[in-house]
Amino acid sequence: MLGRTVPPLNHGPDRERVLALLKRHGWNATSFQTLESDFRYWFHGDDACVAYVDTGGAWVAAGAPIAAAERLVEVARAFVEAAATAGRRACLFGAEARFSERVPWRAMLIGEQPVWDPARWGDVLRSSRRLREQLRRARAKGVVARAVSPGELEDAESPLRREVERLMARWASSRPMAPMGFLVQLEPFSFAGERRYVVAEAGGAVVGFLAAVPVYARRGLFLEDLLRDPSAPNGTTEMLVDHAMRTAAAEECLYVTLGLAPLAGPVRRGLRAAQRLGARLYDFQGLYAFKAKLRPDSWVPIYLVYPPGGRGLVAIYDALAAFARGGLLRFGLATLLRGPAVVFEVLGWLLIPWTALLALAPAERWFPSPSVKWAWVAFDVCLAPAMLRLSQRHGQTLSLVLAGLVTCDAALTLVQALLFNLPRARGAFELAVVGVAVAAPAVAAALLWSARMHRPKHLRGPRRGIDLMRPRGSTSIS
């Protein structure tokens, strides 16, 4: 049976067709997310499809095929064959054991997903004094959670919609990483009639927002988007979840999840190392801890599945490219220009050996005079701890002062290189040293100014804990 590929569309007939399939076969927690704008669709007959993104090198599917359980293997194999015909690799990101145990392919654990029976939520509250205290704090501060009808948010001009969009914009600007796609794009208003919405308000302002999507084949909900404003009182996030759980129980839902906690559980050693190395950009542990605090009934393993002959590292690369919307280099550059704290920490530590080299370098060869040499050494001795402090505590004044000083550093270094070092350079090595000396402060200055532009005013200050979060995304440390 031949399949058919459909490019990404907005609310077109193919997405309506996918919605109809979801209502029959949407079993994966992330299945409803396949209606979002990044996805293409590969249809297999009249009753099955695979939602995927094309990275240019691979077709990366969002979870298992949308099909009857007995057809999962057939559809997955046909999808891989279609990808090969198109000159692409294929893998399936976010599959559960229901699929991975049926198909004789390789399955790599990429994290775990918490699951609740909402009928037991009352037992969770009774067993968790900490959770009850968080809810009490929010109520004491005047926070009220209420359900919102889709009609209140479908109108792009409605006051509530505009408030929620401002909250979303603050969330997006607070991320240390550039915006991602695939299963983490923020599109809470598409197919609004199928979603459940909750807002938390305090003093007449929206301080929290939750959007839940259906998991049709399991009579369940995925609490997909969960945002909290930096000004929101403690307990606001828990209040949103509490309201959603109570609503799910009242509607006799059988299943609720907060989505994947990436790299949680017994993942491979290399992935554990990636978790540690990436902690400054993505708070893996914080996200897992928040979900665990809500005492799920179980944790479900989530897999990256790829066909025989494929390689795990290649599948990981393809999945990352899907989240980066195809361009890992472009995504990395965009993230770098946002000035995440880890960048300034690295620059601060690199300044230490660089300063030592300056101190040891012969003045007559590299500097116009000994006094110039020691002036540069003194400047870098002061700059290194300032950079490290900025990485820990982003102050508006400190970032402005450092941006100005490093810009002057870059300009003066260039002048010295042109007037003194380049005319005296002997060989490729000395030219390379001069090039590094000129490029380093120029790059640092660009990063400092870019970080100031990207960092919203309400986040220019000391860290205050977890301010904005999404279950499927990272926690935000401001």
DABELFEN-V401575 format. One record per residue. N is the residue number from 1. RES is the residue in one letter. PSI is psi as a letter, one per 20 degrees, with the letter a starting at -180 (999 if undefined). OMEGA is omega in whole degrees, 0 to 359 (* if undefined). Layout:
# DABELFEN-V401575
n: [N;N]
res: [RES;RES]
psi: [PSI;PSI]
omega: [OMEGA;OMEGA]
This chain:
# DABELFEN-V401575
n: [1;2;3;4;5;6;7;8;9;10;11;12;13;14;15;16;17;18;19;20;21;22;23;24;25;26;27;28;29;30;31;32;33;34;35;36;37;38;39;40;41;42;43;44;45;46;47;48;49;50;51;52;53;54;55;56;57;58;59;60;61;62;63;64;65;66;67;68;69;70;71;72;73;74;75;76;77;78;79;80;81;82;83;84;85;86;87;88;89;90;91;92;93;94;95;96;97;98;99;100;101;102;103;104;105;106;107;108;109;110;111;112;113;114;115;116;117;118;119;120;121;122;123;124;125;126;127;128;129;130;131;132;133;134;135;136;137;138;139;140;141;142;143;144;145;146;147;148;149;150;151;152;153;154;155;156;157;158;159;160;161;162;163;164;165;166;167;168;169;170;171;172;173;174;175;176;177;178;179;180;181;182;183;184;185;186;187;188;189;190;191;192;193;194;195;196;197;198;199;200;201;202;203;204;205;206;207;208;209;210;211;212;213;214;215;216;217;218;219;220;221;222;223;224;225;226;227;228;229;230;231;232;233;234;235;236;237;238;239;240;241;242;243;244;245;246;247;248;249;250;251;252;253;254;255;256;257;258;259;260;261;262;263;264;265;266;267;268;269;270;271;272;273;274;275;276;277;278;279;280;281;282;283;284;285;286;287;288;289;290;291;292;293;294;295;296;297;298;299;300;301;302;303;304;305;306;307;308;309;310;311;312;313;314;315;316;317;318;319;320;321;322;323;324;325;326;327;328;329;330;331;332;333;334;335;336;337;338;339;340;341;342;343;344;345;346;347;348;349;350;351;352;353;354;355;356;357;358;359;360;361;362;363;364;365;366;367;368;369;370;371;372;373;374;375;376;377;378;379;380;381;382;383;384;385;386;387;388;389;390;391;392;393;394;395;396;397;398;399;400;401;402;403;404;405;406;407;408;409;410;411;412;413;414;415;416;417;418;419;420;421;422;423;424;425;426;427;428;429;430;431;432;433;434;435;436;437;438;439;440;441;442;443;444;445;446;447;448;449;450;451;452;453;454;455;456;457;458;459;460;461;462;463;464;465;466;467;468;469;470;471;472;473;474;475;476;477;478]
res: [M;L;G;R;T;V;P;P;L;N;H;G;P;D;R;E;R;V;L;A;L;L;K;R;H;G;W;N;A;T;S;F;Q;T;L;E;S;D;F;R;Y;W;F;H;G;D;D;A;C;V;A;Y;V;D;T;G;G;A;W;V;A;A;G;A;P;I;A;A;A;E;R;L;V;E;V;A;R;A;F;V;E;A;A;A;T;A;G;R;R;A;C;L;F;G;A;E;A;R;F;S;E;R;V;P;W;R;A;M;L;I;G;E;Q;P;V;W;D;P;A;R;W;G;D;V;L;R;S;S;R;R;L;R;E;Q;L;R;R;A;R;A;K;G;V;V;A;R;A;V;S;P;G;E;L;E;D;A;E;S;P;L;R;R;E;V;E;R;L;M;A;R;W;A;S;S;R;P;M;A;P;M;G;F;L;V;Q;L;E;P;F;S;F;A;G;E;R;R;Y;V;V;A;E;A;G;G;A;V;V;G;F;L;A;A;V;P;V;Y;A;R;R;G;L;F;L;E;D;L;L;R;D;P;S;A;P;N;G;T;T;E;M;L;V;D;H;A;M;R;T;A;A;A;E;E;C;L;Y;V;T;L;G;L;A;P;L;A;G;P;V;R;R;G;L;R;A;A;Q;R;L;G;A;R;L;Y;D;F;Q;G;L;Y;A;F;K;A;K;L;R;P;D;S;W;V;P;I;Y;L;V;Y;P;P;G;G;R;G;L;V;A;I;Y;D;A;L;A;A;F;A;R;G;G;L;L;R;F;G;L;A;T;L;L;R;G;P;A;V;V;F;E;V;L;G;W;L;L;I;P;W;T;A;L;L;A;L;A;P;A;E;R;W;F;P;S;P;S;V;K;W;A;W;V;A;F;D;V;C;L;A;P;A;M;L;R;L;S;Q;R;H;G;Q;T;L;S;L;V;L;A;G;L;V;T;C;D;A;A;L;T;L;V;Q;A;L;L;F;N;L;P;R;A;R;G;A;F;E;L;A;V;V;G;V;A;V;A;A;P;A;V;A;A;A;L;L;W;S;A;R;M;H;R;P;K;H;L;R;G;P;R;R;G;I;D;L;M;R;P;R;G;S;T;S;I;S]
psi: [p;q;r;p;p;p;r;p;r;b;m;r;h;h;h;h;g;g;g;h;h;h;h;h;j;n;h;q;h;j;h;h;i;i;i;r;i;i;q;r;p;o;p;n;b;i;k;q;r;p;p;r;q;o;i;h;i;q;o;o;q;n;a;r;q;n;r;q;h;i;j;g;g;g;g;g;g;h;g;h;g;h;g;h;h;j;k;q;r;q;r;o;p;k;q;r;h;h;g;h;i;h;p;l;r;p;p;p;p;j;a;q;p;q;p;q;o;h;h;j;h;h;h;g;g;h;i;n;h;g;g;h;h;g;h;g;g;g;h;h;j;j;p;p;p;q;q;p;q;h;h;h;i;h;o;i;i;q;g;g;g;h;g;h;h;h;g;g;h;h;g;g;i;i;p;h;q;q;p;r;b;d;j;j;q;o;m;i;i;q;l;h;i;i;r;p;q;p;q;p;q;p;k;j;q;p;i;q;p;p;p;q;q;q;n;g;i;j;l;r;q;o;n;g;p;o;p;p;q;h;i;q;q;q;i;g;g;h;h;g;g;g;g;g;g;h;g;g;g;h;j;k;q;i;p;p;q;j;a;p;n;p;j;q;a;m;r;q;g;h;h;h;g;h;g;g;h;j;h;i;h;o;m;g;h;h;g;g;h;g;h;h;h;j;m;q;h;r;p;p;q;p;q;o;p;q;r;q;i;r;q;g;h;g;g;g;g;g;g;h;h;g;h;j;k;h;n;h;g;g;g;g;g;h;g;g;i;i;l;q;h;h;g;h;g;g;g;g;h;h;h;g;h;g;h;g;h;g;h;i;p;p;h;h;h;i;q;h;r;h;h;g;g;h;g;g;g;g;g;h;h;h;h;g;h;g;g;h;g;h;h;h;n;n;q;g;g;g;h;g;g;g;g;g;g;h;g;h;g;g;g;h;g;g;g;g;g;h;h;g;g;g;h;i;p;o;r;h;g;h;h;g;g;g;g;g;h;g;h;g;h;g;g;g;g;g;g;g;h;h;h;h;h;h;o;q;h;i;j;n;a;q;q;k;a;o;g;p;q;p;h;i;a;q;q;p;o;999]
omega: [184;176;181;180;179;179;180;180;168;183;179;183;181;176;175;177;177;178;178;177;179;181;176;191;185;185;179;179;184;188;182;180;180;176;183;199;183;196;165;180;174;183;178;185;184;189;178;174;173;175;186;169;179;182;187;176;185;167;182;184;177;179;182;175;175;187;174;185;183;180;185;183;180;183;180;179;179;178;179;178;179;178;179;178;179;180;182;166;178;171;182;184;175;179;177;185;178;178;187;179;179;186;183;181;179;181;180;178;180;179;180;185;180;183;177;161;187;178;181;183;177;177;178;180;181;183;185;178;181;180;178;180;177;178;179;180;180;180;180;178;176;179;178;177;178;175;181;178;178;181;179;184;179;179;184;181;182;181;181;178;181;178;180;179;176;176;178;180;178;177;183;183;181;184;174;179;176;180;181;180;180;184;181;175;185;181;188;186;178;183;186;182;179;187;171;182;173;172;172;183;176;181;179;181;176;180;178;184;177;173;179;180;184;167;197;188;180;184;186;179;171;178;194;185;182;186;179;180;178;182;185;177;174;179;181;180;179;179;177;180;180;180;180;179;180;177;179;179;180;179;179;171;182;192;173;175;173;176;188;164;188;175;172;179;185;179;180;181;180;178;175;177;178;178;180;183;183;187;181;178;184;186;181;184;180;179;178;182;179;181;179;180;180;172;178;177;180;173;185;178;179;191;164;187;179;189;177;183;178;180;184;181;179;178;177;178;181;179;178;178;178;179;180;181;170;185;181;179;178;179;179;179;179;177;179;182;175;176;176;186;183;179;181;175;179;179;179;180;179;179;183;177;178;179;177;178;177;182;182;184;178;185;185;182;190;185;178;180;177;181;177;179;185;173;177;179;180;179;182;176;178;185;184;179;178;177;180;178;179;180;181;186;187;178;182;181;181;181;179;180;181;178;179;181;182;175;175;177;181;181;181;177;179;179;179;180;183;186;186;190;184;178;183;184;179;175;185;183;182;176;179;179;179;179;178;181;179;186;187;180;178;178;180;179;179;180;180;179;179;179;178;180;183;185;182;185;183;178;180;183;183;177;181;178;183;185;183;181;172;181;184;180;183;168;183;174;182;*]
